[in-house]
Amino acid sequence: ALIYGYSMGAMQALHWATMYSGRVDRVVAVCGSARASDYNVVFLDSLRDTLLADPGCSVDKEGRVVLSSACEAGLKAFARIYAGWGLSMEFYRREEWRKSSRDGCAFTSREDFVARSYEGGFANAHPLNLLAQLQTWRTADVSNVLSDGRKGPAPGDFEKALGRIRAITYMMPSTTDKYFTAVESQDQAALIANCKFAPIESIWGHRA
């Protein structure tokens, strides 16, 4: 089987290749990694806390998130954080947004780009779905394959887990991705027996 995955899909592809090492023949992991780095977690926690700071989003005594509104302010702030992390500084410096559009309409300014590309993109998102996605992303780690589900991964399990992968693997990070950096992808590629590190040269960050 060939598994292609982008972003969290790349994390899933690498997880399956670790879990089913005898069944996965090829993996193409684009703009993703085998686990969320500490730097990545800082980003994810900022998104979570932004949503939870919205007056319409609260946590009850049992730790469950309860919504009393659509959390429009929280979603708008959530989107603005994404706009800074999803693309590189060079993207904004070169005003690369001028070369793109949304719904057939070219962007007229940086603010127009952020408002329509990011705020517009998250405007109809459900806060609980986003919180579930963040938690899934935050805890993704191929070494969980080797844990018993109670204690969590032991020291050295991450390296052992990647060493289980038999598939021909392509690790293809964006050179300016801040979620899953090219450096961490290169380090992980070195732990996979038959892996080619093929970075994508781009100033589009995670959207390369």
Stockholm file with secondary structure:
# STOCKHOLM 1.0

chainA/1-208         ALIYGYSMGAMQALHWATMYSGRVDRVVAVCGSARASDYNVVFLDSLRDTLLADPGCSVDKEGRVVLSSACEAGLKAFARIYAGWGLSMEFYRREEWRKSSRDGCAFTSREDFVARSYEGGFANAHPLNLLAQLQTWRTADVSNVLSDGRKGPAPGDFEKALGRIRAITYMMPSTTDKYFTAVESQDQAALIANCKFAPIESIWGHRA
#=GR chainA/1-208 SS CEEEEETHHHHHHHHHHHHTTTTCCEEEEESCCSBCCHHHHHHHHHHHHHHHTSTTEEECTTSCEEESSCCHHHHHHHHHHHHHHHSCHHHHHTTGGGGCEETTEECCSHHHHIIIIIIHHHTTCCHHHHHHHHHHHHHCBGGGGGSCSSSCCCTTHHHHHHHTCCSEEEEECBTTCSSSCHHHHHHHHTTSTTEEECCBCCSSGGGC
#=GC SS_cons         CEEEEETHHHHHHHHHHHHTTTTCCEEEEESCCSBCCHHHHHHHHHHHHHHHTSTTEEECTTSCEEESSCCHHHHHHHHHHHHHHHSCHHHHHTTGGGGCEETTEECCSHHHHIIIIIIHHHTTCCHHHHHHHHHHHHHCBGGGGGSCSSSCCCTTHHHHHHHTCCSEEEEECBTTCSSSCHHHHHHHHTTSTTEEECCBCCSSGGGC
//
